[in-house]
């Protein structure tokens, strides 16, 4: 991910606070939708998990953050 894309994502996340005004009912309904989506796609998520574990074991991954928790903008 490029530095520009990271900055765009951070800006988008910082401006997306509409959910802070959701009612308890709206939040519970959204939680139910997410739970349903995860349940329907469990096989896909499990496959992603296994693939990531293999990549980590093989040393094919790279850190996303530096020691201070900041995004690394270039691959090492």
Secondary structure, 3 states (H helix, E strand, C coil): CCHHHHHHHHHHHHHCCHHHHCCHHHHHHHHHHHHHHHHHCHHHHHHHHHHHHHHHHCCCCCCCECCCCCECCCCC
